[in-house]
Amino acid sequence: MESRNRGKMILIIKTNKESLHELEFVKPIEDILSKSKIEFKSIHYDNLTKKDLENSDKIVISGTSLKDNQFLEDLNKFEWIKEFQKPILGICSGMQIIGLTFGSKIKKQTEIGQQKISFKKEFLGLNSEVNVYMLHNNSINLPKDFVEFTDSKFPKAIKHKSKEIYGVLFHPEVFNKEMILNF
């Protein structure tokens, strides 16, 4: 990818095992960044190197399909998140990875389709009641040292108390593209 915005590079970490799912979960994020002339690189977590992390300014951990839960078996490959000092946004399975890395427990919670959620306070440009797109089979409980931003039965938008680590259970690449740009 050509350099467009020197000095600012977003690393998109893919959590999907099947390349076909990239069209649904990674390509829309790439398109949002590309249209805004933001430099990015996409890489699967299996191929992630220390150099990739060092060369990025921010990281987005993408979502994956309902049946693709391989990332749950590979959580040790995300231990770097605990010590990482740059901003991270986890989308759906990305939020689950962040939560599990910080001690959350996963629980079965299937939601598919458009839903309205209410934000208690501003979160990456979203506030009040917002339409979001849900596509997940699992949720997490609120990890220690994180704050919940929605009025929900289980966390749908979280942020670490002292680090720029964000997670959303919904897919902002569908209805809330500005959130990705605000990140």
TIRO-582762 format. One record per residue: z, y, x of N, C-alpha, C in turn. Coordinates in nm, 4 decimals. Layout:
REM residues N
BALUM         nz         ny         nx        caz        cay        cax         cz         cy         cx
BALUM          Z          Y          X          Z          Y          X          Z          Y          X
...
END
This chain:
REM residues 183
BALUM         nz         ny         nx        caz        cay        cax         cz         cy         cx
BALUM     0.0000    -0.1181     0.0844     0.0000     0.0000     0.0000     0.0000     0.1229     0.0878
BALUM    -0.0823     0.2178     0.0539    -0.0916     0.3398     0.1342     0.0326     0.4255     0.1162
BALUM     0.0645     0.5022     0.2155     0.1806     0.5892     0.2081     0.1443     0.7126     0.1267
BALUM     0.2280     0.7453     0.0291     0.2009     0.8604    -0.0576     0.3097     0.9642    -0.0472
BALUM     0.4312     0.9204    -0.0426     0.5457     1.0087    -0.0463     0.6304     0.9791     0.0770
BALUM     0.5864     1.0234     0.1918     0.6499     0.9909     0.3199     0.8018     1.0028     0.3138
BALUM     0.8673     0.9013     0.3673     1.0123     0.9065     0.3766     1.0836     0.8476     0.2563
BALUM     1.0146     0.8271     0.1468     1.0759     0.7691     0.0277     1.0018     0.6414    -0.0070
BALUM     1.0721     0.5296     0.0050     1.0083     0.4021    -0.0250     1.1032     0.3190    -0.1099
BALUM     1.0508     0.2711    -0.2213     1.1289     0.1846    -0.3092     1.0849     0.0407    -0.2855
BALUM     1.1817    -0.0442    -0.2625     1.1568    -0.1866    -0.2463     1.1843    -0.2543    -0.3801
BALUM     1.0835    -0.3224    -0.4334     1.1003    -0.3993    -0.5566     1.1213    -0.5450    -0.5161
BALUM     1.2373    -0.5972    -0.5498     1.2680    -0.7362    -0.5190     1.2393    -0.8188    -0.6432
BALUM     1.1462    -0.9112    -0.6288     1.1038    -0.9960    -0.7403     1.1988    -1.1151    -0.7528
BALUM     1.2387    -1.1445    -0.8774     1.3280    -1.2576    -0.9020     1.2560    -1.3738    -0.9688
BALUM     1.1291    -1.3561    -0.9992     1.0542    -1.4607    -1.0684     1.0022    -1.5656    -0.9708
BALUM     1.0025    -1.6908    -1.0139     0.9484    -1.7989    -0.9316     0.7987    -1.8161    -0.9539
BALUM     0.7519    -1.7933    -1.0765     0.6103    -1.8095    -1.1077     0.5378    -1.6763    -1.0954
BALUM     0.4254    -1.6749    -1.0239     0.3532    -1.5492    -1.0012     0.2974    -1.4902    -1.1298
BALUM     0.2703    -1.5710    -1.2304     0.2204    -1.5194    -1.3574     0.3198    -1.4220    -1.4203
BALUM     0.4486    -1.4463    -1.4007     0.5507    -1.3602    -1.4591     0.5551    -1.2222    -1.3928
BALUM     0.4959    -1.2091    -1.2762     0.4897    -1.0787    -1.2104     0.4152    -0.9774    -1.2956
BALUM     0.3157    -1.0233    -1.3704     0.2391    -0.9321    -1.4556     0.3260    -0.8681    -1.5624
BALUM     0.4262    -0.9389    -1.6084     0.5134    -0.8878    -1.7137     0.6353    -0.8133    -1.6609
BALUM     0.6878    -0.8541    -1.5471     0.8154    -0.7993    -1.5022     0.8077    -0.7111    -1.3778
BALUM     0.7079    -0.7274    -1.2945     0.6972    -0.6495    -1.1708     0.5853    -0.5455    -1.1805
BALUM     0.4690    -0.5859    -1.2260     0.3529    -0.4963    -1.2327     0.3815    -0.3682    -1.3112
BALUM     0.4506    -0.3735    -1.4270     0.4805    -0.2482    -1.4975     0.5654    -0.1505    -1.4143
BALUM     0.6578    -0.2019    -1.3358     0.7389    -0.1153    -1.2486     0.6497    -0.0558    -1.1401
BALUM     0.5649    -0.1385    -1.0812     0.4706    -0.0891    -0.9798     0.3802     0.0189    -1.0376
BALUM     0.3332    -0.0007    -1.1604     0.2455     0.0982    -1.2241     0.3169     0.2313    -1.2457
BALUM     0.4421     0.2270    -1.2891     0.5206     0.3490    -1.3097     0.5333     0.4247    -1.1779
BALUM     0.5680     0.3547    -1.0715     0.5852     0.4190    -0.9404     0.4517     0.4689    -0.8867
BALUM     0.3482     0.3894    -0.9012     0.2158     0.4256    -0.8511     0.1633     0.5526    -0.9186
BALUM     0.1768     0.5604    -1.0500     0.1303     0.6785    -1.1246     0.2060     0.8038    -1.0839
BALUM     0.3284     0.7870    -1.0381     0.4095     0.9008    -0.9931     0.3987     0.9230    -0.8429
BALUM     0.3059     0.8505    -0.7803     0.2799     0.8629    -0.6367     0.4036     0.8359    -0.5510
BALUM     0.4818     0.7382    -0.5934     0.6001     0.6961    -0.5191     0.5632     0.5704    -0.4411
BALUM     0.5881     0.5716    -0.3122     0.5566     0.4566    -0.2269     0.6513     0.3413    -0.2589
BALUM     0.5968     0.2211    -0.2623     0.6793     0.1039    -0.2905     0.6221    -0.0173    -0.2185
BALUM     0.7074    -0.1177    -0.2126     0.6677    -0.2483    -0.1604     0.7351    -0.3514    -0.2493
BALUM     0.6625    -0.4560    -0.2864     0.7179    -0.5636    -0.3679     0.7277    -0.6904    -0.2835
BALUM     0.8408    -0.7588    -0.2966     0.8622    -0.8805    -0.2187     0.9548    -0.9735    -0.2970
BALUM     0.9304    -1.1032    -0.2878     1.0185    -1.1995    -0.3526     1.1459    -1.2152    -0.2696
BALUM     1.2578    -1.2373    -0.3355     1.3851    -1.2475    -0.2632     1.3858    -1.3576    -0.1579
BALUM     1.3050    -1.4617    -0.1752     1.2968    -1.5674    -0.0733     1.2410    -1.5158     0.0590
BALUM     1.1603    -1.4094     0.0538     1.0938    -1.3565     0.1727     1.1572    -1.2278     0.2246
BALUM     1.2661    -1.1862     0.1655     1.3333    -1.0615     0.2007     1.3914    -1.0695     0.3417
BALUM     1.3676    -0.9635     0.4202     1.4223    -0.9579     0.5557     1.5158    -0.8375     0.5698
BALUM     1.5948    -0.8399     0.6735     1.6828    -0.7274     0.7037     1.5996    -0.6000     0.7251
BALUM     1.4844    -0.6149     0.7885     1.3959    -0.5002     0.8123     1.3469    -0.4394     0.6806
BALUM     1.3152    -0.5247     0.5807     1.2755    -0.4729     0.4493     1.3853    -0.3856     0.3905
BALUM     1.5092    -0.4316     0.4000     1.6222    -0.3558     0.3473     1.6409    -0.2251     0.4238
BALUM     1.6305    -0.2312     0.5554     1.6477    -0.1115     0.6382     1.5388    -0.0074     0.6123
BALUM     1.4166    -0.0512     0.5839     1.3038     0.0400     0.5660     1.2910     0.0960     0.4244
BALUM     1.3791     0.0568     0.3361     1.3718     0.1062     0.1981     1.4734     0.2179     0.1773
BALUM     1.4396     0.3079     0.0860     1.5326     0.4144     0.0478     1.6125     0.3763    -0.0764
BALUM     1.5479     0.2994    -0.1634     1.6106     0.2511    -0.2862     1.5549     0.1128    -0.3155
BALUM     1.6299     0.0373    -0.3963     1.5868    -0.0980    -0.4305     1.5931    -0.1170    -0.5811
BALUM     1.4893    -0.1798    -0.6346     1.4881    -0.2246    -0.7735     1.4800    -0.3769    -0.7694
BALUM     1.5742    -0.4431    -0.8366     1.5706    -0.5881    -0.8498     1.5173    -0.6154    -0.9901
BALUM     1.3981    -0.6733    -0.9963     1.3282    -0.6892    -1.1239     1.3871    -0.8015    -1.2083
BALUM     1.3426    -0.8047    -1.3336     1.3777    -0.9123    -1.4248     1.2802    -1.0275    -1.4095
BALUM     1.3036    -1.1320    -1.4880     1.2150    -1.2483    -1.4886     1.2152    -1.3095    -1.6285
BALUM     1.1396    -1.4147    -1.6480     1.1238    -1.4737    -1.7809     1.2504    -1.5468    -1.8269
BALUM     1.2551    -1.5731    -1.9560     1.3716    -1.6388    -2.0154     1.4015    -1.7755    -1.9544
BALUM     1.2981    -1.8477    -1.9165     1.3174    -1.9836    -1.8654     1.3312    -1.9902    -1.7136
BALUM     1.3164    -1.8789    -1.6471     1.3211    -1.8765    -1.5004     1.4598    -1.8324    -1.4539
BALUM     1.5448    -1.9280    -1.4292     1.6817    -1.8992    -1.3859     1.7088    -1.9469    -1.2439
BALUM     1.6055    -1.9653    -1.1639     1.6221    -2.0121    -1.0264     1.7147    -1.9200    -0.9470
BALUM     1.7090    -1.7904    -0.9764     1.7931    -1.6941    -0.9041     1.9412    -1.7304    -0.9127
BALUM     1.9825    -1.7966    -1.0208     2.1227    -1.8370    -1.0354     2.1631    -1.9402    -0.9310
BALUM     2.0664    -2.0187    -0.8853     2.0919    -2.1181    -0.7811     2.0864    -2.0566    -0.6415
BALUM     2.0336    -1.9352    -0.6312     2.0104    -1.8710    -0.5012     2.0943    -1.7449    -0.4809
BALUM     2.2067    -1.7340    -0.5479     2.2870    -1.6114    -0.5402     2.3310    -1.5777    -0.3980
BALUM     2.3431    -1.6783    -0.3117     2.3817    -1.6521    -0.1721     2.2793    -1.5631    -0.1022
BALUM     2.1564    -1.5586    -0.1515     2.0519    -1.4751    -0.0910     2.0678    -1.3272    -0.1277
BALUM     2.1689    -1.2972    -0.2102     2.1930    -1.1591    -0.2524     2.3275    -1.1051    -0.2031
BALUM     2.3914    -1.1751    -0.1124     2.5220    -1.1319    -0.0607     2.5152    -0.9937     0.0047
BALUM     2.4005    -0.9561     0.0557     2.3807    -0.8266     0.1209     2.4123    -0.7099     0.0272
BALUM     2.4056    -0.7320    -0.1042     2.4280    -0.6243    -0.2013     2.5670    -0.5631    -0.1837
BALUM     2.6672    -0.6454    -0.1557     2.8057    -0.5966    -0.1443     2.8207    -0.4885    -0.0379
BALUM     2.7496    -0.5012     0.0722     2.7647    -0.4072     0.1838     2.6547    -0.3017     0.1889
BALUM     2.5525    -0.3160     0.1058     2.4369    -0.2254     0.1086     2.4797    -0.0855     0.0668
BALUM     2.4331     0.0156     0.1389     2.4778     0.1526     0.1150     2.3730     0.2428     0.0496
BALUM     2.2597     0.1860     0.0104     2.1560     0.2657    -0.0543     2.1524     0.2326    -0.2034
BALUM     2.0901     0.3194    -0.2847     2.0867     0.2951    -0.4292     2.0123     0.1665    -0.4673
BALUM     2.0691     0.0971    -0.5672     2.0107    -0.0265    -0.6202     2.0088    -0.0153    -0.7728
BALUM     1.8973    -0.0574    -0.8322     1.8866    -0.0702    -0.9771     1.8497    -0.2141    -1.0081
BALUM     1.9352    -0.2828    -1.0821     1.9073    -0.4196    -1.1242     1.8654    -0.4211    -1.2695
BALUM     1.7490    -0.4805    -1.2972     1.6956    -0.4879    -1.4329     1.7089    -0.6317    -1.4831
BALUM     1.7790    -0.6506    -1.5927     1.7990    -0.7791    -1.6599     1.8563    -0.8837    -1.5636
BALUM     1.7738    -0.9759    -1.5123     1.8293    -1.0728    -1.4176     1.8811    -1.0003    -1.2936
BALUM     1.8232    -0.8842    -1.2618     1.8735    -0.8031    -1.1502     2.0157    -0.7556    -1.1758
BALUM     2.0459    -0.7163    -1.3004     2.1831    -0.6779    -1.3357     2.2749    -0.7992    -1.3299
BALUM     2.2255    -0.9138    -1.3750     2.3067    -1.0358    -1.3687     2.3391    -1.0699    -1.2235
BALUM     2.2421    -1.0563    -1.1350     2.2631    -1.0828    -0.9924     2.3691    -0.9891    -0.9365
BALUM     2.3585    -0.8597    -0.9681     2.4571    -0.7621    -0.9209     2.5955    -0.8000    -0.9723
BALUM     2.6063    -0.8262    -1.1017     2.7357    -0.8614    -1.1595     2.7954    -0.9863    -1.0976
BALUM     2.7146    -1.0910    -1.0841     2.7636    -1.2152    -1.0251     2.8038    -1.1965    -0.8796
BALUM     2.7323    -1.1120    -0.8068     2.7664    -1.0823    -0.6673     2.9034    -1.0154    -0.6581
BALUM     2.9365    -0.9355    -0.7607     3.0653    -0.8656    -0.7619     3.1705    -0.9376    -0.8471
BALUM     3.1511    -1.0666    -0.8729     3.2556    -1.1475    -0.9347     3.2476    -1.1688    -1.0846
BALUM     3.1437    -1.1219    -1.1510     3.1294    -1.1459    -1.2952     3.1076    -1.2932    -1.3231
BALUM     3.1262    -1.3268    -1.4465     3.0915    -1.4598    -1.4968     2.9727    -1.4432    -1.5910
BALUM     2.8845    -1.5426    -1.5899     2.7677    -1.5383    -1.6775     2.8010    -1.6088    -1.8075
BALUM     2.7452    -1.5570    -1.9163     2.7636    -1.6251    -2.0441     2.6343    -1.6217    -2.1235
BALUM     2.6174    -1.7207    -2.2075     2.4967    -1.7333    -2.2892     2.4950    -1.6205    -2.3914
BALUM     2.3870    -1.5446    -2.3930     2.3725    -1.4336    -2.4876     2.2239    -1.4012    -2.4987
BALUM     2.1561    -1.4588    -2.5961     2.0124    -1.4373    -2.6110     1.9852    -1.3171    -2.6996
BALUM     1.9013    -1.2275    -2.6495     1.8527    -1.1127    -2.7255     1.7060    -1.0935    -2.6893
BALUM     1.6230    -1.0815    -2.7923     1.4803    -1.0621    -2.7703     1.4316    -0.9547    -2.8668
BALUM     1.3632    -0.8550    -2.8128     1.3016    -0.7537    -2.8967     1.3648    -0.6168    -2.8847
BALUM     1.3132    -0.5270    -2.9656     1.3599    -0.3878    -2.9653     1.4984    -0.3791    -3.0277
BALUM     1.5796    -0.2912    -2.9699     1.7164    -0.2732    -3.0173     1.7589    -0.1297    -2.9882
BALUM     1.8449    -0.0751    -3.0722     1.9025     0.0569    -3.0446     2.0378     0.0347    -2.9796
BALUM     2.0605     0.1058    -2.8705     2.1938     0.1026    -2.8104     2.2437     0.2460    -2.7960
BALUM     2.3736     0.2615    -2.8013     2.4362     0.3933    -2.7900     2.5018     0.4068    -2.6537
BALUM     2.4707     0.5159    -2.5867     2.5309     0.5455    -2.4579     2.6522     0.6350    -2.4778
BALUM     2.7616     0.6026    -2.4078     2.8833     0.6833    -2.4140     2.8666     0.8141    -2.3376
BALUM     2.7863     0.8074    -2.2298     2.7541     0.9256    -2.1509     2.6210     0.9032    -2.0823
BALUM     2.5676     1.0068    -2.0226     2.4346     1.0026    -1.9617     2.4259     0.8942    -1.8552
BALUM     2.3142     0.8224    -1.8561     2.2901     0.7139    -1.7610     2.1442     0.7202    -1.7179
BALUM     2.1201     0.7691    -1.5974     1.9846     0.7791    -1.5419     1.8870     0.8440    -1.6410
BALUM     1.9346     0.9504    -1.7071     1.8502     1.0254    -1.8003     1.8565     0.9779    -1.9441
BALUM     1.9190     0.8652    -1.9698     1.9323     0.8159    -2.1071     2.0694     0.8543    -2.1601
BALUM     2.0731     0.8977    -2.2863     2.2016     0.9259    -2.3492     2.1875     0.9153    -2.5004
BALUM     2.2957     0.9220    -2.5690     2.3067     0.9040    -2.7138     2.2466     0.7698    -2.7566
BALUM     2.1747     0.7665    -2.8687     2.1174     0.6410    -2.9167     1.9725     0.6287    -2.8696
BALUM     1.9390     0.5134    -2.8101     1.8090     0.4945    -2.7470     1.7523     0.3574    -2.7868
BALUM     1.6217     0.3523    -2.8104     1.5537     0.2236    -2.8307     1.5293     0.1607    -2.6950
BALUM     1.5641     0.0341    -2.6846     1.5415    -0.0407    -2.5605     1.4760    -0.1738    -2.5956
BALUM     1.4202    -0.2400    -2.4943     1.3608    -0.3717    -2.5138     1.4461    -0.4751    -2.4420
BALUM     1.4950    -0.5723    -2.5186     1.5794    -0.6794    -2.4657     1.4977    -0.8076    -2.4524
BALUM     1.5196    -0.8802    -2.3431     1.4579    -1.0110    -2.3245     1.5432    -1.0891    -2.2247
BALUM     1.6500    -1.1520    -2.2745     1.7384    -1.2274    -2.1865     1.8091    -1.3387    -2.2628
BALUM     1.8509    -1.4381    -2.1868     1.9301    -1.5498    -2.2400     2.0755    -1.5416    -2.1976
BALUM     2.1051    -1.4551    -2.0994     2.2402    -1.4480    -2.0440     2.2878    -1.3049    -2.0353
BALUM     2.4180    -1.2898    -2.0376     2.4812    -1.1612    -2.0093     2.5947    -1.1874    -1.9105
BALUM     2.6609    -1.0818    -1.8709     2.7750    -1.0927    -1.7797     2.8915    -1.0139    -1.8376
BALUM     3.0113    -1.0441    -1.7903     3.1227    -0.9563    -1.8219     3.1208    -0.8416    -1.7202
BALUM     3.1907    -0.7343    -1.7489     3.1907    -0.6171    -1.6615     3.2537    -0.6525    -1.5272
BALUM     3.1779    -0.6341    -1.4174     3.2344    -0.6643    -1.2852     3.3431    -0.5639    -1.2463
BALUM     3.4351    -0.6100    -1.1630     3.5390    -0.5223    -1.1088     3.4715    -0.4071    -1.0352
BALUM     3.5266    -0.2885    -1.0457     3.4768    -0.1672    -0.9808     3.3477    -0.1138    -1.0423
BALUM     3.3145    -0.1556    -1.1650     3.1986    -0.1041    -1.2370     3.2430    -0.0380    -1.3669
BALUM     3.1602     0.0531    -1.4155     3.1843     0.1233    -1.5413     3.0712     0.0869    -1.6375
BALUM     3.1059     0.0666    -1.7645     3.0087     0.0366    -1.8705     2.9694     0.1688    -1.9387
BALUM     2.8422     0.1878    -1.9649     2.7925     0.3120    -2.0225     2.7518     0.3012    -2.1688
BALUM     2.7548     0.1818    -2.2262     2.7122     0.1663    -2.3654     2.8276     0.1194    -2.4525
BALUM     2.8129     0.1431    -2.5819     2.9074     0.0900    -2.6804     2.8516    -0.0429    -2.7278
BALUM     2.8847    -0.1505    -2.6585     2.8299    -0.2826    -2.6881     2.9381    -0.3885    -2.6745
BALUM     2.9118    -0.5052    -2.7290     3.0053    -0.6178    -2.7180     3.0128    -0.6695    -2.5750
BALUM     2.9033    -0.6517    -2.5005     2.8980    -0.6937    -2.3607     2.8166    -0.5891    -2.2849
BALUM     2.8342    -0.5780    -2.1540     2.7696    -0.4713    -2.0764     2.6162    -0.4741    -2.0848
BALUM     2.5591    -0.3556    -2.1102     2.4133    -0.3411    -2.1136     2.3641    -0.2344    -2.0162
BALUM     2.4551    -0.1515    -1.9668     2.4221    -0.0513    -1.8648     2.5502    -0.0255    -1.7848
BALUM     2.5461    -0.0556    -1.6553     2.6647    -0.0447    -1.5711     2.6338     0.0333    -1.4437
BALUM     2.7399     0.0859    -1.3843     2.7285     0.1524    -1.2539     2.8555     0.1245    -1.1747
BALUM     2.8396     0.1020    -1.0459     2.9541     0.0855    -0.9569     3.0311     0.2171    -0.9531
BALUM     3.1631     0.2104    -0.9432     3.2471     0.3311    -0.9456     3.2255     0.4229    -0.8267
BALUM     3.1921     0.3672    -0.7095     3.1793     0.4531    -0.5913     3.0441     0.4434    -0.5216
BALUM     2.9614     0.3458    -0.5580     2.8302     0.3297    -0.4956     2.7202     0.3556    -0.5983
BALUM     2.6021     0.3834    -0.5496     2.4876     0.4018    -0.6395     2.4230     0.2667    -0.6680
BALUM     2.4987     0.1823    -0.7402     2.4494     0.0516    -0.7827     2.4528     0.0507    -0.9353
BALUM     2.3345     0.0384    -0.9930     2.3172     0.0435    -1.1377     2.2620    -0.0892    -1.1871
BALUM     2.2936    -0.1231    -1.3106     2.2357    -0.2407    -1.3716     2.2120    -0.2177    -1.5196
BALUM     2.0988    -0.2676    -1.5693     2.0695    -0.2616    -1.7121     2.0244    -0.3998    -1.7579
BALUM     2.0721    -0.4411    -1.8737     2.0351    -0.5710    -1.9273     1.9006    -0.5638    -1.9994
BALUM     1.8591    -0.4410    -2.0340     1.7304    -0.4225    -2.1020     1.6196    -0.3965    -1.9998
BALUM     1.4978    -0.3821    -2.0500     1.3795    -0.3646    -1.9642     1.3253    -0.2220    -1.9770
BALUM     1.3666    -0.1297    -1.8891     1.3201     0.0090    -1.8997     1.1708     0.0247    -1.8733
BALUM     1.1092    -0.0732    -1.8100     0.9649    -0.0662    -1.7849     0.8848    -0.0768    -1.9146
BALUM     0.9506    -0.1123    -2.0261     0.8820    -0.1228    -2.1550     0.8928     0.0079    -2.2339
BALUM     1.0152     0.0519    -2.2680     1.0342     0.1712    -2.3517     1.0940     0.2907    -2.2791
BALUM     1.1551     0.2722    -2.1671     1.2339     0.3787    -2.1037     1.1889     0.4045    -1.9609
BALUM     1.0583     0.4236    -1.9427     0.9995     0.4382    -1.8101     1.0615     0.5536    -1.7312
BALUM     1.1020     0.6592    -1.8019     1.1618     0.7748    -1.7331     1.2906     0.7367    -1.6600
BALUM     1.3588     0.6334    -1.7078     1.4809     0.5897    -1.6410     1.4527     0.5411    -1.4998
BALUM     1.3427     0.4688    -1.4842     1.3030     0.4208    -1.3505     1.2719     0.5395    -1.2606
BALUM     1.2032     0.6386    -1.3127     1.1720     0.7583    -1.2337     1.2976     0.8390    -1.2030
BALUM     1.3927     0.8448    -1.2963     1.5194     0.9161    -1.2722     1.6015     0.8464    -1.1640
BALUM     1.5863     0.7158    -1.1532     1.6550     0.6418    -1.0478     1.5986     0.6827    -0.9137
END
